[in-house]
Amino acid sequence: MSIAHEIEGKFKRLKKAQRHTERDLGVSDEELFDGNGKSGRSAEEKLKHSLFGDDEVDEEFDATGVPVRQKKLKRKKFREAPGVSSSSLHEAHEIFGDVDELLQLRKQGSDSNECRDRKLEDEFEPSVLSEKYMTEKDDQIRDLDIPERIQIYEESTGSPPLDEISIEDESTWIYNQLTSGTIPLYGKEGLGSSISRGDINKFLELHHKYKLEIPFIAMYRKECLSFLKDETQDQNEKPPKIKWHKELWTIQDLDRKWLLLQKRKSALQSYYKRFECMVNHQILESVITSLEASESEREVDDADAKFNLHFPLGEIGADEGQYKRPKRKSLYSICSKAGLWEVANKFGYSSEEFGMQLSLEKMRRDEGDELENPKGTPEEMASNFTCAMFETPKAVLKGARHMAAVEISCEPCVRKYVRNNYLDSIEVSTSPTPDGNIAIDCSHQFAGVKWLQRKPLNRFEGAQWLLIQKAEEEKLLEVTLQLPEDRLNKLISDFNEYYLSDGVSKSAQVWNEQRKLILQDAIFNFLLPAIEKEAGSLLTSRAKNWLRVEYGKVLWNKVSVGPYHRKENDSSSDGEAPPRVMACCWGPGKPATTFVMLDSSGEVVDVLYAGSLTYIPMMSMIRNLRKMMKNAF
């Protein structure tokens, strides 16, 4: 009897919990019971309720089978909204999550009035901003009362000097470049007869000081430059053509090269001065002197090479950060650390003295002041400098000779002498490889450069060197650059004249043998490979400059054509249609041959792509060639 009362009380508690749950979910009492006082749930709802039950009341059974009631789960109270039931809010919460935190953050942001303006920099890439939008740089360009092209021009070159001495030095350098015949626009005759140094000086003043562009100078300041004055023309002559003003553009290009050269020299000079407190102060002064006297990029490279030889990066006074790069020690630095520089100084003239004698900046000493030879033989002197790295006198002498040869090859005066006297004498020879011998026939584009025998640099014209480079990249040609034998012997004799001793004693002859080995090492292992490489780069730059000039001429001939004018005797009635012009551009098929119809004002009226006009005959010709080759073989 007690068990029945307990079961009945338990069911009453479950019903009571069910009523509270349904009231919380927004279900009215009328929905819970029908008119007869029975439960209003349908059979389907009862089945769901019996299968899934309520979330608030969960029961488990212990080991003896007695039901154990768990604690009621704490559920978060949902936000109430008018006209929306709690079940709908519950379903939205399960799908989208809780939005209370998001609303609270938004409320805090609106209360604090700290709305961050999203900048364009946070939305787009810098390349898109610079192309599509106005940036701070554009505002700066707009604020300055200087043409935009000149502002962009001075970003790379820096502000040009405006004093008279700097302008005079630059005009002299530009005039020497124009008269030397190195400008491909005018050939070997140069421009010395048409342009004076005063014209260049005046142009630099207008361009740098007054910030005037070339079209403005050519149109409104032509009276300032003598070569821009219009020549008198007869009335019977044709109307004057539009002018290119290529002289002005050439001067501006040389002006840019000069400014970049001075900018690099200034940067290197300020860097070199950081080593003034180091040893070899005399060498540092000679490097700075060579840098100040340099007039081309190659001469600046020569001065920098000497500096890097005596002050290698990472070994002397280098500012090293947290991460250190692996150091590559050369044989010269190893010999120098072993103390062999003392032996190298015993051989005779230093590299600087030898270079000055070659360039005639220092005359050869008199007979009474001739080169003195050290006492004893070279082996006897080298025996005093043996160490763990160089154990024998022969090894010591070999290392000392290497140091002396490297110093001679890196001396700016020596390299300048070799460049000025022997660079144009280098000859180019080509020969086909086995693959090139088969591929290059009489109709091949490389047929003209298949066999070249000892062609000097100064005889290369046009873009012939670019064809040789392309054939070498495709492994169809073997290219050789070398100095002729007579010029090589002349170079060796010049070096021997200024480096060897004039003595006739046995000691002098023994030391001269060591000096000859030094010169042989410097010429064949350092100077000749460097000058041959420089000759190849010089040919490449000349060919590319010539090609740019030719492209410019073709483009200029196309864009400088004036509009079509009807002749006087071609007068037609007013009702007749205006004349039209048809232009054709041939194409191999991809792209196709294109016909364009233009009206009298030059506007495009119609376009016709005739792809099959050349594509089909080409395909048939290729098939016929294949048939002929099959029949031949």
C-alpha positions in Angstrom: 0.0 0.0 0.0 2.9 2.4 0.8 4.5 1.6 -2.6 1.3 2.6 -4.5 1.2 5.9 -2.6 4.8 6.6 -3.5 4.2 6.0 -7.2 1.1 8.1 -7.2 3.0 11.0 -5.5 5.8 10.7 -8.1 3.4 11.0 -11.0 1.8 14.1 -9.5 5.2 15.7 -9.2 6.0 14.9 -12.8 2.7 16.4 -14.0 3.3 19.5 -12.0 6.8 19.9 -13.5 5.3 19.4 -16.9 2.8 22.3 -16.4 5.5 24.7 -15.3 7.6 23.8 -18.3 4.8 24.4 -20.7 3.9 27.7 -19.1 7.5 28.8 -19.5 7.4 28.0 -23.2 4.3 30.3 -23.7 1.6 27.6 -23.8 -1.7 28.6 -22.3 -3.9 26.6 -19.9 -6.5 26.2 -22.6 -3.8 24.5 -24.8 -2.9 22.1 -22.0 -6.4 20.8 -21.5 -9.4 20.5 -23.7 -12.9 21.2 -22.8 -13.4 17.8 -21.1 -10.4 18.5 -18.7 -8.2 16.1 -20.6 -4.8 16.8 -21.9 -4.8 18.8 -25.2 -1.8 17.0 -26.6 -2.2 14.9 -29.7 -1.1 11.3 -30.1 2.0 12.4 -32.1 3.0 14.9 -29.4 2.5 12.3 -26.7 4.8 9.9 -28.6 7.5 12.6 -29.0 7.1 13.4 -25.3 7.4 9.8 -24.3 10.5 9.3 -26.5 12.5 12.5 -25.8 10.9 13.7 -22.5 11.6 17.2 -21.1 15.0 18.8 -20.8 14.4 20.1 -17.3 13.8 16.7 -15.6 16.2 13.9 -16.4 16.1 10.6 -14.5 18.7 7.9 -14.1 18.6 4.6 -12.3 21.2 3.3 -9.8 22.6 -0.2 -9.6 19.4 -1.5 -7.7 17.1 -0.1 -10.3 15.8 2.7 -8.2 15.3 6.0 -10.1 17.7 8.8 -9.1 16.5 12.4 -9.7 19.2 14.7 -11.0 19.5 18.4 -10.4 17.6 20.7 -12.7 19.8 22.2 -15.4 20.2 25.9 -15.3 19.1 27.3 -18.6 19.8 30.8 -19.7 16.8 33.0 -19.9 16.2 34.1 -23.4 15.5 37.7 -24.5 11.8 38.4 -24.7 10.3 40.1 -27.8 6.7 41.2 -28.2 4.8 38.9 -30.5 7.4 36.2 -30.6 7.0 33.0 -28.6 9.7 31.5 -26.4 10.0 28.4 -28.6 10.9 30.6 -31.6 13.5 32.4 -29.6 14.9 29.1 -28.4 15.2 27.9 -32.0 16.9 31.1 -33.1 19.3 30.9 -30.3 20.3 27.4 -31.3 20.9 28.4 -34.9 22.6 31.8 -34.5 23.9 31.7 -31.0 23.7 34.4 -28.3 23.6 37.9 -29.6 23.6 39.6 -26.3 27.4 40.0 -26.2 27.4 41.5 -29.7 24.7 44.0 -28.9 26.4 44.9 -25.7 29.7 45.6 -27.5 27.9 47.7 -30.1 26.1 49.6 -27.4 29.4 50.3 -25.6 30.9 51.5 -28.9 28.1 53.9 -29.6 28.2 55.2 -26.0 31.9 56.0 -26.1 31.7 57.7 -29.5 35.0 56.1 -30.6 34.0 54.9 -34.0 37.0 54.0 -36.0 37.1 55.3 -39.5 38.2 52.5 -41.8 41.0 53.8 -43.9 41.7 52.9 -47.5 45.1 51.5 -46.5 43.3 48.8 -44.5 41.1 47.8 -47.4 43.3 47.8 -50.5 46.8 46.8 -51.5 49.4 49.6 -52.0 49.6 49.0 -55.7 45.9 49.4 -56.1 45.9 52.6 -54.0 48.7 54.2 -56.0 46.9 53.3 -59.3 43.3 54.1 -58.5 43.3 56.6 -55.6 45.0 59.8 -54.6 47.8 59.2 -52.1 49.8 61.5 -49.9 52.5 61.5 -52.5 50.1 62.8 -55.1 49.1 65.6 -52.8 52.7 66.5 -52.3 53.3 66.6 -56.1 50.2 68.8 -56.5 51.3 71.2 -53.9 54.7 71.8 -55.4 54.8 74.3 -58.4 57.1 72.0 -60.4 56.2 69.7 -63.3 55.4 66.2 -62.1 57.9 64.6 -64.5 60.7 66.7 -63.1 59.7 65.8 -59.5 59.7 62.1 -60.4 63.0 62.6 -62.2 64.6 64.2 -59.1 63.4 61.4 -56.8 66.0 59.0 -58.3 68.8 61.5 -59.1 68.4 63.8 -56.1 68.3 67.6 -56.2 70.8 68.8 -58.8 73.5 71.3 -57.7 72.8 74.9 -59.0 76.2 76.5 -58.5 78.2 77.6 -61.5 81.1 75.3 -60.9 79.0 72.1 -60.7 77.1 73.1 -63.9 80.3 73.8 -65.7 81.8 70.5 -64.7 78.7 68.7 -65.9 78.5 70.5 -69.2 82.2 69.7 -69.9 81.6 66.0 -69.1 78.4 65.9 -71.4 80.3 67.7 -74.2 83.1 65.1 -74.0 80.6 62.3 -74.2 78.9 63.8 -77.2 82.1 64.4 -79.1 83.6 61.0 -78.3 81.2 59.2 -80.7 79.9 56.8 -78.0 76.3 58.0 -78.4 74.5 55.5 -80.7 72.0 58.1 -81.8 74.5 60.0 -83.9 77.2 57.4 -84.8 80.9 57.8 -84.7 81.1 61.4 -85.9 79.5 62.7 -82.7 77.8 66.0 -82.1 80.7 68.3 -81.5 80.0 70.3 -84.7 76.4 71.1 -83.9 76.3 71.6 -80.1 78.6 73.8 -78.2 79.5 73.7 -74.5 77.7 76.9 -73.9 74.4 75.4 -75.3 74.7 72.5 -72.8 75.4 74.9 -70.0 72.3 77.0 -70.9 70.1 73.9 -71.1 71.2 72.7 -67.7 70.4 76.1 -66.2 66.9 76.1 -67.7 66.3 72.5 -66.7 67.7 72.6 -63.2 67.3 76.1 -62.0 64.0 77.1 -63.7 62.5 73.5 -63.8 61.6 73.7 -67.5 60.8 70.6 -69.5 62.2 69.8 -73.0 59.0 70.5 -75.0 58.7 73.9 -73.3 62.3 74.7 -73.9 62.1 73.7 -77.6 58.9 75.7 -78.1 59.4 78.9 -76.1 63.1 79.1 -75.2 64.6 78.2 -78.6 66.4 81.5 -78.8 68.6 80.5 -75.8 70.1 77.5 -77.7 71.9 78.0 -81.0 71.1 74.6 -82.5 67.3 75.1 -82.1 67.0 78.2 -84.2 64.8 77.7 -87.2 66.6 77.8 -90.6 65.2 80.0 -93.3 63.0 78.0 -95.7 61.9 78.9 -99.2 58.3 79.4 -99.9 58.3 76.6 -102.5 59.5 74.0 -100.0 57.1 71.7 -98.2 55.8 72.6 -94.8 58.2 71.8 -92.0 57.8 68.5 -90.2 57.4 68.0 -86.5 60.7 68.0 -84.8 62.0 65.2 -82.5 64.5 67.4 -80.6 66.7 64.4 -80.1 69.6 66.5 -79.1 67.8 67.8 -76.0 66.7 64.3 -75.0 70.2 63.0 -75.4 71.6 65.8 -73.2 68.9 65.0 -70.6 69.8 61.3 -70.6 73.5 62.2 -70.1 72.5 64.6 -67.4 70.7 61.8 -65.6 73.8 59.6 -65.8 76.0 62.3 -64.4 73.7 63.0 -61.5 73.5 59.3 -60.6 77.2 59.0 -60.9 77.8 61.9 -58.5 75.2 60.5 -56.1 77.0 57.1 -56.0 80.4 58.8 -55.6 79.1 60.9 -52.7 77.5 57.8 -51.0 80.7 55.8 -51.3 82.9 58.6 -50.1 80.8 59.1 -47.0 81.0 55.3 -46.4 84.8 55.2 -46.9 85.3 58.0 -44.3 84.0 55.7 -41.6 87.4 53.8 -41.9 89.6 56.9 -41.3 90.5 55.7 -37.8 91.7 52.3 -39.2 95.2 51.3 -40.3 96.4 51.9 -43.9 95.4 55.5 -43.8 97.5 56.1 -46.9 95.6 53.4 -48.9 92.3 54.9 -47.9 93.4 58.3 -49.1 94.4 56.9 -52.4 91.1 55.1 -52.8 89.2 58.4 -52.0 91.4 60.3 -54.5 90.7 57.7 -57.2 87.0 57.9 -56.5 86.9 61.7 -56.7 88.7 61.6 -60.1 86.5 58.9 -61.6 84.3 59.9 -64.5 82.4 56.7 -65.3 80.7 53.9 -63.6 83.6 51.5 -64.5 86.1 53.8 -62.8 84.0 54.0 -59.7 83.9 50.2 -59.7 87.7 50.1 -59.9 88.0 52.4 -56.8 85.4 50.3 -55.0 87.3 47.1 -55.9 90.5 48.4 -54.4 88.7 49.4 -51.2 87.0 46.0 -50.8 90.4 44.4 -51.3 92.1 46.2 -48.4 89.0 46.6 -46.2 87.0 43.4 -46.7 83.5 43.5 -45.3 83.1 41.7 -42.0 86.7 41.7 -41.1 87.6 45.4 -40.5 85.3 47.8 -38.8 82.1 46.3 -40.1 78.9 46.8 -38.1 77.5 43.4 -37.5 74.0 42.8 -36.3 72.4 40.0 -34.4 72.7 37.6 -37.3 76.2 37.1 -38.8 76.7 36.0 -42.3 79.2 33.3 -43.2 82.5 34.9 -44.1 84.3 33.9 -47.4 88.0 34.3 -46.9 90.0 34.8 -50.1 93.6 33.7 -50.6 94.7 37.3 -50.5 93.2 37.8 -47.0 94.8 34.5 -45.8 98.2 35.6 -47.0 97.7 39.0 -45.5 96.9 37.6 -42.1 99.9 35.4 -42.3 102.1 38.5 -42.7 103.1 37.9 -46.3 102.4 41.6 -47.1 105.9 42.4 -45.9 107.3 40.0 -48.5 105.1 41.5 -51.2 106.4 45.0 -50.5 110.0 43.8 -51.1 109.4 43.0 -54.7 109.7 46.6 -55.9 107.1 49.3 -56.8 103.8 49.3 -55.0 100.7 48.9 -57.1 99.9 52.6 -56.8 103.4 53.7 -57.9 103.2 51.3 -60.8 99.8 52.6 -61.9 101.0 56.2 -61.7 104.0 55.4 -63.9 101.7 53.7 -66.5 99.4 56.7 -66.6 102.5 59.0 -66.9 101.4 60.9 -63.7 104.8 60.0 -62.2 107.8 60.0 -64.5 110.3 57.2 -64.3 113.1 57.8 -61.8 116.5 58.8 -62.9 119.3 56.3 -63.1 120.6 57.3 -59.8 117.2 56.7 -58.2 116.5 53.4 -59.9 114.7 50.5 -58.2 116.8 49.0 -55.5 116.8 45.2 -55.1 116.7 43.6 -51.7 119.8 42.1 -50.3 120.0 38.3 -50.6 117.9 36.0 -52.7 114.1 35.8 -52.6 114.3 32.3 -51.0 116.6 33.6 -48.2 114.2 36.4 -47.4 111.1 34.2 -47.6 112.6 31.7 -45.1 112.2 34.3 -42.4 108.4 34.3 -42.9 107.5 30.6 -42.9 104.6 29.6 -40.7 102.1 26.8 -40.2 100.1 27.9 -43.2 103.1 28.5 -45.5 105.8 26.0 -44.4 108.4 26.4 -47.1 110.0 29.5 -48.7 108.5 28.5 -52.1 105.0 28.6 -50.6 105.8 32.0 -49.0 107.0 33.4 -52.3 103.9 32.0 -54.1 101.6 33.7 -51.6 103.5 37.0 -51.7 103.4 37.0 -55.6 99.7 36.4 -55.5 99.2 39.3 -53.2 101.2 41.6 -55.4 99.4 40.4 -58.6 96.0 41.0 -57.0 96.9 44.5 -55.9 98.2 45.4 -59.4 95.0 44.0 -61.0 92.8 46.1 -58.6 94.7 49.3 -59.0 92.4 51.9 -60.6 95.2 53.5 -62.7 96.3 50.1 -64.1 92.7 49.1 -65.0 92.1 52.5 -66.6 95.3 52.2 -68.7 94.4 48.7 -69.9 90.8 49.8 -70.7 91.7 52.9 -72.6 94.5 51.3 -74.7 93.5 47.7 -75.2 89.7 47.4 -74.8 88.8 48.2 -78.4 91.5 45.9 -79.7 89.8 42.8 -78.3 88.6 40.5 -81.1 85.6 38.2 -81.2 85.5 34.8 -82.9 82.6 32.4 -83.3 82.3 28.8 -84.3 79.2 26.5 -84.4 78.7 23.7 -82.0 77.8 20.2 -83.4 74.1 21.1 -82.9 74.6 24.5 -84.4 76.4 23.1 -87.4 73.3 21.1 -88.3 70.7 23.7 -87.4 72.3 26.9 -88.8 71.9 26.9 -92.6 72.1 29.7 -95.2 68.6 30.9 -94.4 68.9 30.7 -90.6 68.9 34.0 -88.6 72.3 33.1 -87.2 73.9 32.4 -90.6 75.6 35.8 -90.6 77.4 35.1 -87.3 78.1 31.4 -87.8 81.7 31.9 -88.6 83.5 35.0 -87.3 87.3 35.2 -87.2 88.9 37.9 -85.0 86.4 40.7 -85.5 87.4 43.8 -83.5 84.9 45.5 -81.1 84.9 48.7 -83.0 83.6 47.0 -86.1 80.4 45.7 -84.5 77.4 47.6 -85.8 73.7 47.3 -85.1 72.3 44.4 -83.1 74.7 41.7 -84.4 76.1 41.1 -80.9 72.7 40.3 -79.6 72.3 37.6 -82.2 75.6 36.1 -81.1 74.4 36.2 -77.5 71.1 34.5 -78.4 72.9 31.8 -80.3 75.3 31.2 -77.5 72.4 30.8 -75.0 70.8 28.3 -77.3 74.1 26.4 -77.4 74.5 26.8 -81.2 77.7 28.9 -81.2 80.9 29.1 -79.2 82.1 32.6 -78.6 85.7 33.6 -77.8 86.9 37.1 -76.9 90.6 37.6 -76.8 93.3 40.2 -77.2 95.4 39.8 -80.4 98.9 38.5 -80.0 100.7 41.6 -81.0 98.6 43.8 -78.6 99.2 41.2 -75.9 102.9 41.4 -76.4 102.7 45.2 -76.3 100.9 45.1 -73.0 103.5 42.7 -71.5 106.3 44.9 -72.7 104.7 48.0 -71.3 104.3 46.3 -67.9 107.9 45.0 -67.9 109.2 48.4 -68.8 107.8 50.1 -65.7 107.9 47.3 -63.2 111.2 45.5 -63.7 114.6 46.7 -62.5 117.2 48.1 -64.9 120.0 46.5 -63.0 122.3 43.8 -64.6 123.6 42.2 -61.5 122.7 38.6 -60.6 120.6 39.7 -57.7 118.6 42.0 -59.9 118.0 39.3 -62.5 116.8 36.9 -59.8 114.3 39.5 -58.4 113.2 40.3 -61.9 112.3 36.7 -62.4 109.9 37.0 -59.5 108.5 40.3 -60.8 107.9 38.7 -64.2 105.9 35.9 -62.5 103.9 38.6 -60.7 103.1 40.4 -63.9 102.2 37.2 -65.7 99.8 36.3 -62.9 98.2 39.7 -62.9 97.7 39.9 -66.7 96.5 36.4 -67.6 94.6 35.5 -64.4 93.0 38.8 -63.5 93.3 41.7 -66.0 92.6 39.8 -69.2 89.5 38.0 -67.9 88.2 41.2 -66.4 88.7 43.2 -69.7 87.2 40.4 -71.8 84.1 40.4 -69.6 83.9 44.2 -69.8 84.1 44.0 -73.6 81.1 41.7 -73.7 79.1 44.0 -71.5 80.1 47.0 -73.6 79.0 45.2 -76.8 75.7 44.4 -75.1 75.0 48.0 -74.0 75.9 49.3 -77.5 73.7 46.9 -79.3 70.7 47.5 -76.9 71.1 51.3 -77.2 71.2 51.0 -81.0 68.1 48.9 -80.9 66.2 51.4 -78.7 67.1 54.2 -81.1 65.9 52.2 -84.1 62.6 51.4 -82.3 62.3 55.1 -81.4 62.8 56.1 -85.0 60.1 53.7 -86.3 57.7 54.9 -83.6 58.4 58.5 -84.3 57.8 58.0 -88.0 54.4 56.6 -87.2 53.2 59.1 -84.6 54.6 62.2 -86.5 52.4 61.6 -89.5 49.9 64.4 -89.9 46.2 64.1 -90.7 45.0 63.4 -94.2 44.2 66.5 -96.3 42.2 66.4 -99.4 43.8 67.8 -102.5 42.4 70.9 -104.1 41.5 69.2 -107.4 39.6 66.5 -105.5 36.7 68.7 -104.7 33.4 66.8 -104.7 29.8 67.6 -104.3 28.4 68.3 -100.8 26.3 65.2 -100.9 29.2 62.9 -101.4 30.5 60.9 -98.4 33.8 62.1 -96.9 36.9 60.1 -97.8 37.9 57.1 -95.7 41.3 55.4 -95.3 41.9 51.7 -94.9 45.0 50.4 -93.1 46.2 46.8 -93.0 48.5 45.2 -90.6 49.9 41.8 -91.6 49.7 38.9 -89.1 50.9 35.3 -89.4 47.5 33.9 -88.2 47.9 34.4 -84.5 47.5 37.3 -84.4 45.5 37.6 -87.6 45.9 40.0 -90.4 43.8 43.0 -89.4 42.1 45.7 -91.6 41.0 49.0 -90.1 38.8 51.6 -91.6 39.3 55.2 -90.6 37.3 58.2 -91.3 38.7 61.6 -92.4 39.3 62.7 -88.8 41.3 59.5 -87.9 38.6 57.8 -85.9 38.2 54.0 -86.2 35.0 53.1 -88.1 35.3 49.4 -88.6 37.7 46.5 -87.9 38.1 43.3 -89.8 40.2 40.3 -88.6 41.2 38.1 -91.6 42.8 35.2 -89.7 42.4 32.7 -92.6 44.0 35.0 -95.1 47.5 34.0 -94.1 47.0 31.0 -91.8 45.6 28.5 -94.3 48.3 29.1 -97.0 51.0 28.8 -94.3 49.6 25.5 -93.2 49.4 24.2 -96.7 53.0 25.4 -97.4 54.2 23.6 -94.3 52.5 20.4 -95.4 54.1 20.7 -98.8 57.5 21.2 -97.2 57.0 18.1 -95.1 56.1 16.0 -98.1 59.1 17.3 -100.0 61.4 16.4 -97.1 59.9 12.9 -96.8 60.4 12.3 -100.5 64.0 13.6 -100.4 65.0 11.3 -97.5 
